[in-house]
Amino acid sequence: MGKKKRLSTSRRQRERRMKQQALVFAGLGVVLLVIGGVLSRRGGKINAALEVHPEDVVYGEELFAVHEMDGPQLDRIPFLPEDGPQPRVALPEAFYDFGEVGPTDVVEYTFYVVNVGDAPLTISRAYTTCGCTTARISARVIPPGKAAAVTVIFDAGYHDVRGQTVRRGVIIENNDPRWPQLELWIQATVRRQ
């Protein structure tokens, strides 16, 4: 009888520990959801420590991104030799929420694509996920330590999305072998009137 009590006590302790672990994991999940929500409202900072100053932005051969149905073309990216210096993409932020906009408003927001690598970052192609969204990129080639401005333009009146919250993206194919296809996203809640 004494031995059975120890086994059942041990089993109860294990079950109690498992329940406590489940509660801890559930709590962590809630915390992560809250943090994600805060980040999305604040602009989705990826590397908040990365600051872009006006003198860091390069202007050269501009690239204009529109909606395409072709999909990724990563096999056409001119990557540099693996044993040499490489470009490296960094984004101060990758998401911006316009909040509420009118049903015919045209709004824009500027993101920055920063090259923190040792070789020029080359943007070979850029496109958007919908015809209502376009983007203007200040330079196709970004030297080390410099940034390109990516101005994303959302036209709420392009098609009828009144009463909806929409999320649109810009996909940028580039020669960073670690991140050859980066995405920038905007969101807007379009009022009915």
C-alpha atoms as a printed R data frame, in Angstrom:
    type eleno elety resid chain resno       x      y       z
1   ATOM     1    CA   MET     A     1   0.000  0.000   0.000
2   ATOM     2    CA   GLY     A     2   2.810  2.418   0.840
3   ATOM     3    CA   LYS     A     3   4.485  1.733  -2.522
4   ATOM     4    CA   LYS     A     4   1.277  2.428  -4.477
5   ATOM     5    CA   LYS     A     5   0.868  5.793  -2.723
6   ATOM     6    CA   ARG     A     6   4.360  6.842  -3.798
7   ATOM     7    CA   LEU     A     7   3.636  5.908  -7.406
8   ATOM     8    CA   SER     A     8   0.348  7.764  -7.467
9   ATOM     9    CA   THR     A     9   1.933 10.771  -5.739
10  ATOM    10    CA   SER     A    10   4.747 10.728  -8.297
11  ATOM    11    CA   ARG     A    11   2.212 10.434 -11.123
12  ATOM    12    CA   ARG     A    12   0.201 13.346  -9.703
13  ATOM    13    CA   GLN     A    13   3.360 15.445  -9.419
14  ATOM    14    CA   ARG     A    14   4.222 14.678 -13.066
15  ATOM    15    CA   GLU     A    15   0.703 15.606 -14.181
16  ATOM    16    CA   ARG     A    16   0.845 18.824 -12.144
17  ATOM    17    CA   ARG     A    17   4.227 19.696 -13.717
18  ATOM    18    CA   MET     A    18   2.846 19.020 -17.194
19  ATOM    19    CA   LYS     A    19  -0.137 21.287 -16.513
20  ATOM    20    CA   GLN     A    20   2.180 24.011 -15.214
21  ATOM    21    CA   GLN     A    21   4.361 23.702 -18.328
22  ATOM    22    CA   ALA     A    22   1.288 23.889 -20.558
23  ATOM    23    CA   LEU     A    23   0.173 27.066 -18.768
24  ATOM    24    CA   VAL     A    24   3.653 28.582 -19.130
25  ATOM    25    CA   PHE     A    25   3.695 27.825 -22.882
26  ATOM    26    CA   ALA     A    26   0.171 29.210 -23.289
27  ATOM    27    CA   GLY     A    27   1.237 32.357 -21.426
28  ATOM    28    CA   LEU     A    28   4.312 32.737 -23.638
29  ATOM    29    CA   GLY     A    29   2.096 32.387 -26.700
30  ATOM    30    CA   VAL     A    30  -0.159 35.191 -25.477
31  ATOM    31    CA   VAL     A    31   2.866 37.399 -24.745
32  ATOM    32    CA   LEU     A    32   4.246 36.792 -28.248
33  ATOM    33    CA   LEU     A    33   0.872 37.651 -29.803
34  ATOM    34    CA   VAL     A    34   0.728 40.901 -27.842
35  ATOM    35    CA   ILE     A    35   4.288 41.817 -28.838
36  ATOM    36    CA   GLY     A    36   3.450 41.049 -32.485
37  ATOM    37    CA   GLY     A    37   0.380 43.284 -32.299
38  ATOM    38    CA   VAL     A    38   2.364 46.142 -30.764
39  ATOM    39    CA   LEU     A    39   5.052 45.823 -33.438
40  ATOM    40    CA   SER     A    40   2.514 45.825 -36.244
41  ATOM    41    CA   ARG     A    41   0.901 48.997 -34.908
42  ATOM    42    CA   ARG     A    42   4.259 50.699 -34.469
43  ATOM    43    CA   GLY     A    43   5.564 49.941 -37.926
44  ATOM    44    CA   GLY     A    44   6.971 46.431 -37.535
45  ATOM    45    CA   LYS     A    45  10.523 47.322 -36.593
46  ATOM    46    CA   ILE     A    46  12.967 44.650 -37.689
47  ATOM    47    CA   ASN     A    47  16.161 46.359 -36.576
48  ATOM    48    CA   ALA     A    48  15.146 49.385 -34.555
49  ATOM    49    CA   ALA     A    49  18.816 50.220 -33.867
50  ATOM    50    CA   LEU     A    50  19.416 50.736 -37.600
51  ATOM    51    CA   GLU     A    51  19.006 54.422 -38.399
52  ATOM    52    CA   VAL     A    52  18.975 55.835 -41.914
53  ATOM    53    CA   HIS     A    53  20.082 59.452 -42.367
54  ATOM    54    CA   PRO     A    54  19.389 61.520 -45.498
55  ATOM    55    CA   GLU     A    55  23.062 61.410 -46.510
56  ATOM    56    CA   ASP     A    56  22.896 57.568 -46.452
57  ATOM    57    CA   VAL     A    57  20.241 57.399 -49.192
58  ATOM    58    CA   VAL     A    58  21.487 56.857 -52.749
59  ATOM    59    CA   TYR     A    59  19.796 58.011 -55.918
60  ATOM    60    CA   GLY     A    60  20.642 56.468 -59.243
61  ATOM    61    CA   GLU     A    61  18.873 54.339 -61.813
62  ATOM    62    CA   GLU     A    62  15.379 54.339 -60.347
63  ATOM    63    CA   LEU     A    63  13.202 51.234 -60.346
64  ATOM    64    CA   PHE     A    64   9.410 51.321 -60.439
65  ATOM    65    CA   ALA     A    65   7.514 48.304 -59.071
66  ATOM    66    CA   VAL     A    66   4.051 47.375 -60.347
67  ATOM    67    CA   HIS     A    67   1.855 44.309 -60.003
68  ATOM    68    CA   GLU     A    68   3.093 41.261 -61.919
69  ATOM    69    CA   MET     A    69   1.714 37.754 -62.122
70  ATOM    70    CA   ASP     A    70   5.005 36.073 -63.115
71  ATOM    71    CA   GLY     A    71   6.114 35.147 -59.615
72  ATOM    72    CA   PRO     A    72   9.697 34.890 -58.338
73  ATOM    73    CA   GLN     A    73  12.605 34.817 -60.776
74  ATOM    74    CA   LEU     A    74  15.361 34.030 -58.301
75  ATOM    75    CA   ASP     A    75  17.307 32.024 -60.899
76  ATOM    76    CA   ARG     A    76  17.998 35.281 -62.794
77  ATOM    77    CA   ILE     A    77  19.637 37.149 -59.888
78  ATOM    78    CA   PRO     A    78  23.309 38.034 -60.587
79  ATOM    79    CA   PHE     A    79  24.869 36.724 -57.358
80  ATOM    80    CA   LEU     A    80  28.534 37.486 -56.646
81  ATOM    81    CA   PRO     A    81  31.165 34.701 -56.333
82  ATOM    82    CA   GLU     A    82  30.721 32.909 -52.990
83  ATOM    83    CA   ASP     A    83  34.375 33.343 -51.934
84  ATOM    84    CA   GLY     A    84  34.326 37.157 -52.303
85  ATOM    85    CA   PRO     A    85  32.708 40.080 -50.500
86  ATOM    86    CA   GLN     A    86  28.928 39.923 -50.299
87  ATOM    87    CA   PRO     A    87  26.099 42.426 -49.948
88  ATOM    88    CA   ARG     A    88  23.874 42.110 -46.904
89  ATOM    89    CA   VAL     A    89  20.353 43.499 -46.655
90  ATOM    90    CA   ALA     A    90  19.057 45.120 -43.481
91  ATOM    91    CA   LEU     A    91  15.642 46.697 -42.960
92  ATOM    92    CA   PRO     A    92  14.838 49.226 -40.236
93  ATOM    93    CA   GLU     A    93  11.200 48.147 -40.755
94  ATOM    94    CA   ALA     A    94   9.216 45.932 -43.103
95  ATOM    95    CA   PHE     A    95   5.583 46.762 -42.223
96  ATOM    96    CA   TYR     A    96   3.572 49.955 -41.966
97  ATOM    97    CA   ASP     A    97  -0.091 50.404 -41.018
98  ATOM    98    CA   PHE     A    98  -1.741 53.517 -42.520
99  ATOM    99    CA   GLY     A    99  -4.699 53.059 -40.175
100 ATOM   100    CA   GLU     A   100  -7.980 54.358 -41.602
101 ATOM   101    CA   VAL     A   101  -8.010 55.858 -45.090
102 ATOM   102    CA   GLY     A   102 -10.826 57.162 -47.282
103 ATOM   103    CA   PRO     A   103 -12.225 55.012 -50.109
104 ATOM   104    CA   THR     A   104 -10.456 57.097 -52.789
105 ATOM   105    CA   ASP     A   105  -7.342 58.174 -50.856
106 ATOM   106    CA   VAL     A   106  -3.869 57.688 -52.300
107 ATOM   107    CA   VAL     A   107  -1.321 57.324 -49.490
108 ATOM   108    CA   GLU     A   108   2.390 56.623 -49.442
109 ATOM   109    CA   TYR     A   109   5.072 55.548 -47.027
110 ATOM   110    CA   THR     A   110   8.852 55.319 -47.445
111 ATOM   111    CA   PHE     A   111  10.805 52.278 -46.283
112 ATOM   112    CA   TYR     A   112  14.572 51.901 -46.513
113 ATOM   113    CA   VAL     A   113  16.647 48.990 -47.811
114 ATOM   114    CA   VAL     A   114  20.128 49.207 -46.288
115 ATOM   115    CA   ASN     A   115  23.277 47.426 -47.471
116 ATOM   116    CA   VAL     A   116  25.364 46.522 -44.408
117 ATOM   117    CA   GLY     A   117  27.580 44.161 -46.434
118 ATOM   118    CA   ASP     A   118  30.950 44.535 -48.131
119 ATOM   119    CA   ALA     A   119  29.838 44.537 -51.788
120 ATOM   120    CA   PRO     A   120  27.208 46.462 -53.784
121 ATOM   121    CA   LEU     A   121  23.624 45.307 -53.323
122 ATOM   122    CA   THR     A   122  21.894 45.037 -56.691
123 ATOM   123    CA   ILE     A   123  18.117 45.016 -57.036
124 ATOM   124    CA   SER     A   124  17.351 42.961 -60.097
125 ATOM   125    CA   ARG     A   125  13.556 43.132 -59.952
126 ATOM   126    CA   ALA     A   126  10.696 44.471 -57.818
127 ATOM   127    CA   TYR     A   127   6.948 43.945 -58.053
128 ATOM   128    CA   THR     A   128   3.805 44.405 -55.964
129 ATOM   129    CA   THR     A   129   1.093 41.991 -54.860
130 ATOM   130    CA   CYS     A   130  -1.817 44.042 -56.256
131 ATOM   131    CA   GLY     A   131  -2.521 46.638 -58.943
132 ATOM   132    CA   CYS     A   132  -3.595 49.129 -56.259
133 ATOM   133    CA   THR     A   133  -0.018 49.277 -54.983
134 ATOM   134    CA   THR     A   134   3.123 50.580 -56.677
135 ATOM   135    CA   ALA     A   135   6.586 51.419 -55.422
136 ATOM   136    CA   ARG     A   136   9.386 53.747 -56.432
137 ATOM   137    CA   ILE     A   137  12.926 52.644 -55.496
138 ATOM   138    CA   SER     A   138  15.565 55.402 -55.492
139 ATOM   139    CA   ALA     A   139  18.428 53.265 -56.834
140 ATOM   140    CA   ARG     A   140  18.956 49.854 -58.366
141 ATOM   141    CA   VAL     A   141  22.519 49.548 -56.950
142 ATOM   142    CA   ILE     A   142  23.203 50.261 -53.259
143 ATOM   143    CA   PRO     A   143  26.878 50.604 -52.235
144 ATOM   144    CA   PRO     A   144  28.062 49.191 -48.879
145 ATOM   145    CA   GLY     A   145  26.917 51.373 -45.983
146 ATOM   146    CA   LYS     A   146  24.225 53.101 -48.034
147 ATOM   147    CA   ALA     A   147  20.433 52.771 -48.393
148 ATOM   148    CA   ALA     A   148  17.762 53.017 -51.073
149 ATOM   149    CA   ALA     A   149  14.425 54.681 -50.365
150 ATOM   150    CA   VAL     A   150  11.404 52.545 -51.285
151 ATOM   151    CA   THR     A   151   8.268 54.691 -51.485
152 ATOM   152    CA   VAL     A   152   5.169 52.486 -51.472
153 ATOM   153    CA   ILE     A   153   2.014 54.065 -52.899
154 ATOM   154    CA   PHE     A   154  -1.416 52.608 -52.090
155 ATOM   155    CA   ASP     A   155  -4.465 53.738 -54.083
156 ATOM   156    CA   ALA     A   156  -7.596 52.835 -52.074
157 ATOM   157    CA   GLY     A   157  -9.834 53.759 -55.015
158 ATOM   158    CA   TYR     A   158  -8.112 51.454 -57.525
159 ATOM   159    CA   HIS     A   159 -10.824 48.874 -56.884
160 ATOM   160    CA   ASP     A   160 -13.691 48.729 -54.404
161 ATOM   161    CA   VAL     A   161 -12.291 47.703 -51.017
162 ATOM   162    CA   ARG     A   162 -14.551 49.940 -48.916
163 ATOM   163    CA   GLY     A   163 -15.132 48.561 -45.430
164 ATOM   164    CA   GLN     A   164 -12.129 46.235 -45.642
165 ATOM   165    CA   THR     A   165  -8.697 46.059 -44.088
166 ATOM   166    CA   VAL     A   166  -6.215 45.248 -46.823
167 ATOM   167    CA   ARG     A   167  -2.570 44.251 -46.726
168 ATOM   168    CA   ARG     A   168  -0.353 44.730 -49.782
169 ATOM   169    CA   GLY     A   169   3.285 43.930 -50.411
170 ATOM   170    CA   VAL     A   170   6.332 44.861 -52.432
171 ATOM   171    CA   ILE     A   171   8.699 42.020 -53.276
172 ATOM   172    CA   ILE     A   172  12.302 42.982 -54.010
173 ATOM   173    CA   GLU     A   173  14.666 40.466 -55.613
174 ATOM   174    CA   ASN     A   174  18.311 41.248 -54.909
175 ATOM   175    CA   ASN     A   175  21.786 39.708 -54.819
176 ATOM   176    CA   ASP     A   176  22.072 39.088 -51.059
177 ATOM   177    CA   PRO     A   177  22.469 35.278 -51.055
178 ATOM   178    CA   ARG     A   178  20.995 35.029 -47.533
179 ATOM   179    CA   TRP     A   179  17.849 37.020 -48.369
180 ATOM   180    CA   PRO     A   180  17.378 37.263 -52.149
181 ATOM   181    CA   GLN     A   181  13.683 37.987 -51.930
182 ATOM   182    CA   LEU     A   182  12.697 40.546 -49.322
183 ATOM   183    CA   GLU     A   183   9.186 41.787 -48.660
184 ATOM   184    CA   LEU     A   184   7.813 45.117 -47.475
185 ATOM   185    CA   TRP     A   185   4.150 45.271 -46.404
186 ATOM   186    CA   ILE     A   186   1.594 48.000 -45.870
187 ATOM   187    CA   GLN     A   187  -1.888 47.780 -44.419
188 ATOM   188    CA   ALA     A   188  -4.882 50.108 -44.529
189 ATOM   189    CA   THR     A   189  -8.419 50.023 -43.207
190 ATOM   190    CA   VAL     A   190 -10.559 51.568 -45.940
191 ATOM   191    CA   ARG     A   191 -13.596 53.482 -44.694
192 ATOM   192    CA   ARG     A   192 -16.954 52.945 -46.393
193 ATOM   193    CA   GLN     A   193 -17.340 56.718 -47.000
